[in-house]
Amino acid sequence: MPEDVKPVGYVENESLLPIPSDKRLYGIGTFTWMMFSMNVCIPLFFLGSIGLQLGLSVTEVALGALLGNLATTVILFLNGLPGVKYGIPYPVQLRPSWGFKGSKIPVVLRGIVGAGWYGIEAYSGSLAILMVALYILGYAGRDPVAIASAAFRYVVFVVALYVAFATIVTAKGLGMIARVVNVTGPLLLVYFIWLTLQLSTQQIPETGGGGAGLFSRSFALYLAIQTNFWATMSLNISDLSRGLYADKRGLRALIIGPLTGIVLTAVVASILGYYLTMYTGYSTPQEIILYTAPGVIAIVLGQVFASLAPFSTDITANIPALVNILTSCFKMKWRSAVVIAGFIGFLLAPWWAVEKGPDIINYVSAFTSNYGLILGPIAGIMIADYYLVRGNYDLRKLYMNGPEGYWYGDGYNKAAILTYVMSIIIIYAISYVMGDITIVGGVPFPTSLSWYIGVVVATLLYFAITRKH
């Protein structure tokens, strides 16, 4: 399939054109570390604390992490293959299933969720930066209570600096991103393994009990949180997989990278977060480091790692998803879109909603457990269109603005839109029958397993609807 395609009928954003085979950047090693670095972030360790709060045993936490991340990794692989094969990004990959104009709908929906994560990661990294700065400066005699209080109160100023630096790094493109994530990923995970071993020799954790049970609502909610953690990137993974070698090396990387960097890492980190919360009684990794790390060097290093981890996740996953909205819907250049994304990330960072550690845990839990409703049906439509309806894409048609391309009469594939709306309705109907509707901020959200239901229902619906036409 030719890669020197020329857009027909309009001026295409250069950022959305396919990457030629001879300019692919990643192999197995880089892609595995990239998945690892994206996954190892502060909210990942929240998952252990959330599991403990839900009354789960450590075995249930580990199983929830394994099943939830394995499910999204399968979707990630399926959606990543077109990126390897054609070198196309997520907004372009959506054109055959949603239509040339309609592709903007799932781009915006995915980008909104990514923007929320950008804000959470920016807040988490900034909190760690401020804590270590106050500690080094000897604020309040290095009293942990005073430092924590000041950090939660003044973190907004550091958030502004954080997003500015993230903007500069991301604006330099995929090559710069690859170099950054290669060195940031392992640090925090290794540190928390060491800290857990240190604390385990000094303190006896409280018992986690026998657990809530695998068929309990608590486990279902936890499974949803673990699943939705990567339900985001499983949609737009082609934004990164398009940089893999366009041969068997790229396919191997698409398998090995997620299984190692996502699934295995999530299980280990969730267990660590669970035990660290039990050992210390604190909810957030930043507080655990500040209150319990043995000595000045351990505290400083821990907080530095805690700031680098969310930074690497933002520049590889969250900022690009938000940038996709700006490049595809508003035809912005990559660097201009990254700058605007920085302003949005600053406004969405929950410095206005968080006053103490448990607040951020509850914020992340409420956010993560509910957006599967939005993303599940998109995944189902993408998979059904490529694997059940087409089997391949016409690379030239992907860049044709008009009837010669994926146009569907007016630029919108009504089958995809109808499938999406019907899937949402069916998810709510099933949840209503199950008596599993949760009110969050005055808005009713359906069952915790809405992502799973959405993927299956949308896949079947889209295939059935398109077969009739």
N, C-alpha and C positions, 0 to 999 in steps of 0.2 A: 504494500500500500504506500503510495507516494507521501512524503512528509513535507514537501515544498508546496503545500496547498496555498492557493490564493483566494481570499474571500471574494464572493460574488454578490453584488447588489448593495454593498455597504462597506464602511471602513471598520475592520475588525481591530479590537484592542490587541496590541502586540503581545500582551501578557497572556492572552488566551490561545495563541497559536501553538500548534504541536511542537514539542521539542524533538529535533532530529536525533536519530540513533547515535550519531557520533558525538553528541553533546550531552548524553546522559551522565549523571554525576555519581550515582550511588551503586555500591555492591552490597553483598550480604553483611559485611562488617559495619559499614556506615549506617545501613538501614536498620539493623538490629539495635545499634546504639541509639539511633534516632527514636525508635519506638520506646526503648528503655528510658531515654531522657524525657520524652513527652509524658510517660506514665509516672515517673518518679517525681511527684510534686506534693506540696503540702496537703491538698485535699485527699490524696490517695491514703495518707495516714489517718485522715478523719474517719475513713471507712471502718477501721477497727474500733474506734471510739463509738461510732454509730451502732455497730453490731452489739457492743457491750450495753449501750443504753436500751437497745431493743430486747435485751434479755437473752441473747443468743450465746451458745457455748462457743469456744474457740474452734471446735470442729465444724459447727454450722457456719461460722464466719469464713473459714477456709473453703468450705464447699460452695457457699454463696459466691465467693470470689472466683472460684474455678469455673462454675457453671455460667455465671453472668458474663465473664470476660471471654470465655470460649465461644459463647453464642454470638457476641458481637465480632469476634475475630473471624468467624465463618463469613459473616456479611462483609466484613472488611476485605477479606480475600477476594470474594466474588466481585465486589465493586472496584477493587484495585487492579484486576486483570486488564480491563480496557485501558487503564492508564499506562500499564507496561506495554501493551500491544500498540497503542496509537500515539502515546505521548501527549494525551489531551488532559486538560484540567476538569474539575468538577462541573463548572457552569456549561462547558461544551458537552460533556458526557450526558447531561440531562436533556439535550435538545431532541434526540430521537424519541424519548418517552413523553416529554411534556410539550414539545413543539419549540420552535426557535424563540418565540416570545414567551411562551409559557414556562420555559426553563428558569425564568427569573423567580417564579413562585417558590420552588424548593430551595433556591439559592438564598433567598431572603429568610425563609424559615430556619434553615440550618445556621445562617449567619447570626440570627437573633440569639439562638442558644449559645453559639460560640462567643458572642459578645458578653453574655452573662458570665461565662467561664473566664473570659479575659479579665473582667472586673474582679472576680473571686481570686484568681491567681495574682493579679496585681496587688490586691489587698494583702494576701498572705505573704508574698515576698517583701512588700514594703514594711509590714509589721516586724518581720525578722530583721530587716536592715535597721530599723529604728531602735529595736531592742539592743542589738549589738553595738550600735553607735552610742547609745546612752550608757551602756555598760562600760565601754572603753573610756568614755569621758568621765566615768566615776559619778554619774548622776545619783544624787541622794545617798551617797556612800555605798553605791552599788547594791542598794536594797532591792531585791527582786520584786517585792510588792509595789514599791514606788515606780520602778522601771516599767512593769507591766501596765500599771494604771496610766502612766504618761504615754506609753506607746499606743494604747487603744485610743487615747484622747487626741493625739497629734499626728496620727498616721497619715491623714489626708495630705500633708505637705510632702511626705516621702512618696506617696502614690503618684504625685505629679512628676517627680524626678524619675520614678520607675518607668512610667509610660513613655517619657521622653527618650530614655535610653533604649527601651524596647523598640521604639519607632525607628531610631537610627540604625540599629542592628538589622531589623527586618527589611528596611528599605534597601539594603545592600544585596538582597536576593538569596536564592537557594544555596549558592556557594558559601556565603558567609554563614548561613544557618547551619550547614553541615559541619563547618569547622567549630562553631560554638557548641553544638549539642554533643559532639564527640568527647568533650572534656567535662561536661556538667552532669551528665546523667548518673553515673555510679556513686557520686560523693555522698548524697544524703542517705541512700539506702545502706551503704556500708557503715556510715556513722551511726544510724539507728540500730543496726545489728550489734555494733560495739556497745552502745549505750544500754541496750536491753540486757546484754550479758553482764555489764557492770552493775546494773540495778538489781539483777536477779540474785547476785551474791550478797546483797545488803538488805533486801526487803522481801517479805513473803506476800505475794499478791492475794487479794480477796478472791474467793471462789466465784467462778462464773456460773455456777449452778449446772443443772442438767440441760439447759437450753430451752428454747421455746417450742421446738419441734419443726421438722421439715415441712409440715403441712399447715403451719400456723400463719396467721396474717403477718406477724413480725418477720418471719423468714421470707415471705413473698415480697414484703416491702424492701427488705434488705437485698434480695435478689434483683429487684427493680433498680435500686440505687447502684449496685455493682454493674448491672447491664447498661444502664443509661450513661455511666461514666465514659464508655467508649462507643455508645450508639451514635455519638456526634461524628467522630472521625471515621467511623465505618462508612459514612455517606461520602465524604469528600476526600477519601484516602488517595484518589487519583491525583490530587494536587501534589502529593509527595511521590506516589508510585510512578508517576510519569518521568521522574528523574532516575529510575532504576535502569540498569542495562536492558536493552531490548532483546534479550535472549533468555536461555535457561537460567543464567545467573540471576536475572531479575525475578523470575518465577520462584526460584529457591529462596531468594531474599524475602519475597512476599509471604512465604510460609514460615520460615525460620524467625524472621524479625518479630512478627506479632506474637507467635507462640512463646518466644523467650522474653521479649521486652514487654509484652502486655500481660499474658495469662500468668506465667510463672511469677513475674514481678508483683502482680496484683495480689496473688495469694500470700507471698512472703510479706509484703508491706502491710496487708490487712491484719495478719497475725501479729506483726510487730506493733502496730497501732493498738491492737486489742490489749496486748500484754503491757505496753508502756502506760496505757491509761489505768490498768489495774495496779501496776506497781506504784504509780505516782498520784493518782487521783485527779490529774489535770487533763483537760480535753484536747488542747491544741498542741502540736509539736513545738511551736515557739515557746509556750509556757513550760512544757516539759524540759526543754533545753535550759531555759533560764533558771528554773527552780531546782533542777536535779543533776545537771551535768557536773562532773567532778572537776572543778578548777577553772581558772580563767581561760586557759587555752581551749579546753573542751567547750566552754560556753561560746567563745568567739567563733571557733571553727564551725560549731553546730549551726549558729545563726547565719553564718556566711553561706553554708551549704543550703540552708533553708530558704535563702533568698535566690540562689542560683537555680534551684530545682523548678520553681514555678516560672522563672524567667525563660528557661529552655522550652517549657511547655507552651507558653504564650507565643513565642516566635515561630514555633513549628506547627501549632494546631489552631490556636484561638484567633490570633491576628489574621492569618491567611483566610479563615472562614469569613471573617467580617469584611476583609478586603474584597472577597469575591462579590459581595453585594455591590460595592462601589465600582469595581471594574466592569461588571457585567450589566448592571442596571443604569449606571451613570457615566459609563465609558471613561472613567478616570484612569490615568496612568498609575502604574503600581506604586510609585513613591508617593504620589499625592494621596492615593487611597490609604496608604499606611499611616500617613499623618492624620487624616480624618479619623481613622480607626483609633488612634491614640487618644484623641479627645473623647470619643465615645467610651473607650475603656475606662478613662478617668471618671466619667460621670456614673458608670455602672458599678464601679468598685464600691462595696457596701460599707464605706467609712461612715455613711450616714445612718446605717442600720445596726451597727455592732458596737457594743460598749464593753463586752467582756468575752472570755473564751467560749462559754456555752452558746452565746448568741451566734457566733459564726458557724458552729456545728449545726445548730438548728436551721440556720439560713441555707447552708449547703444541702442538708438533708431534704428540706422542703423543695428546693430548686431541682435537685437531681432526681428525686423520686417521681416527678410529674411530667417532665418534658418528653418522655418516651411516647406519649400520645401524639406529639407533633412529628417525631422522626420515624417511628415504626412504619407507617404507611408509605413514606417516601422510599425507604429501603425496599419494601415489597414491590413497588412500581418499577424501580430501577432494575431489580433482579428479573422480574417477569418479562420486561421489555427486551432485555439483552439476551437472556438465556432461553426463554420460552417462546418469544415472538420472533426475534430477528436472528440471533446467533452471531451477528457481527455488525459493525457500523461501516457505512460508506464515508470515508474520511473527507472526501470533497463535499458531500452533501451536508456534513456538519457545519460547514462554513459558507453555506448558500442562504442568503436572506431572501426567500421567496419560494414560489411553487416548486422550483427545482431541488430545494432542500427539504428538510423535515419541517414542513409548513402546516399541513392539515387544514388548508383553506384560509385560515386567518392568523396563523402563527401559534395557535394554541391547540394542543391535543385534548379534546374534550373527554376522551376516555380516561386520561390520567386525572383530570380535575374531578370527574364524576367518581372515579375510584377513591380518590383521597377523601372527598366529602362523605361518601357512603361508609368508608372505613371508620371515620371518626364517629359517625352515628352508631355503627354496629358496636364499637368499643364501649360507648356510653350505654347502649342497650344491655349489653352483657353485664356491665358493671352494676347497672340498676337492678337487674335480676338477682345478681349475687349480693346485693346490698352493700356494695363496696364503692361508695362515692365519698370522697374526702373534700372538705371545704378548706381552701388555702387562700387567705386574703380575700374572702368573699366569693371566690371563684370555685365552682365544683369541678373536681378532677376525678377521672374514672379509676378503675382497678390498678393496682400496682404493676400488674403484668400487661399493661396496655401496649408496650412496645412489642411484645411477643404476638399478641393478638393482631396488632396492626400489620406486622410483617406478613403473617400468614394470610389474613383476610385480604390485604391489598394485592398480594401475589396472585391469589385465586381470582379475585374480582377483575383485575386488569387483564389477566389472560382470557377470562370468559368474555369480557366486553369486547376485546379486540378480535377475538375469534369470530364474533358475530358480524363484523364489518369487513 
